[in-house]
Amino acid sequence: MALTAKQKAFVAEYLVDLNATQAAIRAGYSARNADKIGPELLGKTRVAEAIQEAMSKREQRTEITQDMVLRELAKIGFSDMRTYTKWSNRGIALIDSDSLAPEQSACVAEVTQTITESGGSIKFKLHDKVSALEKIGRHLGMFKDKVELTGDDGGPLQVLFSDKMRPPE
């Protein structure tokens, strides 16, 4: 069975930011229920397969693979400030940019120089290592987000059952 027009729109919108709730809204589903509809759509086999197929086509079209993204994140995550600077009790010096390999210069976020009458300063900044390592770790399944539910005043969560959902005694 083929996808409905709204489901096709959801697939296309989901690829924009991988946010199921926002994709559902942009695809024309009710904004009030989008937080339920989005994940529900992701759970449908046909929709999930369409998303995977679209992602695969995009990967081929753009020639950007997950491996490429991981390699870029790894450059940042495992970069070492000593590659770019030298410091001692006599001061700090930057390494000449011409001596950096392309994978090293890819880690540099900012280099600025300010010159004033009384001297000046240089700002040198690498991309965020912690963020890169976190993204790599999440991709590798190293981190599991846990949600802790508590009731009023931090007490135990009260579970209420309707007559139709009464647990066995």
N, C-alpha and C positions, 0 to 999 in steps of 0.2 A: 504494500500500500504506500502510495506517495505521500509526501509531506503536504500539509495545507499551505495556503499562501502565507498565513501568519507564522507558521512554523518555519517556512523558508526565510521570511523576514527576520525571525528570531535568530536563525543560524547566521545570517549575514551581519546582524547587529552584534551578536555575541563575539564575533571575530574582531570587532573594533577594540574592545577593552577587556574581554573575558569576564564581564560582570553580568551575570544572569538576570538580576533584577532590572538593571538599566536596559539591557537588551530587550527584555519583555515589554517594558514601557515603550521603547522606541519602535518596537514591532507592532504596537497597537493594542497590547493587552492592557487590562485595567491597572492603573497605577496603584490603586488601593490593595490589590492582590498580587502585585508583581513579585513581591518577596517570596510568595508561595509558588506562583506559576513558573518563574524562571528556573528554580531548582527542579521542579516537576518536569519541565521540558527537557532539562539535561538528563534526567533519568529515563527518558523514553529512548528505546533502542534506535529507532529510525532517526531521531534528532541527533543523538550522540554520534551515530555513524556519519550523518551529513556534516557535522562539525569536524570530525576527524578527516573526512575526505576534503573538505574545504581548506583545512589547515595544511594538509599534504600538498594540495594544488598551490596554495600560497607559498609554501616552502620551495616548491619547484620553480614557481614564477619569479620569486625574489632572489632565489639562490642563497637564502639565509637559512641555515639549519640550526637546530638546537645545539649541536656540537660547536658551531661557530660562536654562538652566544655564550656558551659555557667557557670556551677558550678566552673570550674577551673578559668575562668576569674573573676567570682564574688569573689573568695578567694583573688585574687590579687587586684581587684578594691576596695574592702572594707577592705583591710588590714590596720593595725594601727601600726605605728612604736613603740608605747609604749608597744606592745606585746613582742618586741624583745630587747628593751634597757631600761635602766633607766638613767636619767641624772639630774643633779642638779648643783649648783655652785661649788660643790666639784669634779665634773668630770662626765664621762660617763662610764657605765658598760653594757656589753651585758648579756642578760638572757642566762642561760645554755641551750644549744640545746636539752639536754635530757628532759627538761621540756616543750618543744614545742610539740603541737599536730601535726600529719601529715599534716593537712590542713594549719597549720601555717608555717611549714617548707617548704611547697610547694611554698610559696611566696618569699622565699629567693633566690636572684639571685647570690649573691657573698659574701663570707667572706674570707678575706685575712689578713695575719699578716706579717708585715715587721719588722725585728729586725736589728738594726744597733748598732754600738759602742756607739752612743750618746742616744740611747733609742729605739724607734720603733713606729709603728702605726698599727692601725687596720682599715680595710675598711669593712663596712657592707652595703649591698645594697639590696633593695627589687626589684622585677620586677616592670615594669612601670605601675603605677596605672592609669594614664591618658589614656594610650593606651588601657588598659583593659576596662576601663569605656566607652571609645569611641566605642570599638567593641561591647560591650553590648548594648549601646545606638543605634548603627546602626542596630543591630539585632532586637531590639524592635521598630524600625522605628521612633526613636526620632529625628533624624537629616535628614533634606532634603537638598541635595546639590542644590544650585541655580547657574545657569550660566547666566551671564549678557553679552549680546551682544551689542557692540557699533560700530558705523561706524568710519570713519576717524576722527582723533583728538578727539575722545571721543564723537562725535556727534551722532545723531540718525542713526540707521542702515538703509541703503538704500536697498529696496527690488526691484529687477529687474524682470520683467515678460516678457516672450516671447509672441508672438502673440497668441500662443495656451493656455497660462496660464493667460491671461488678466483678472483681477478681474471685477466683474459686476459693472456697473456705476450707 
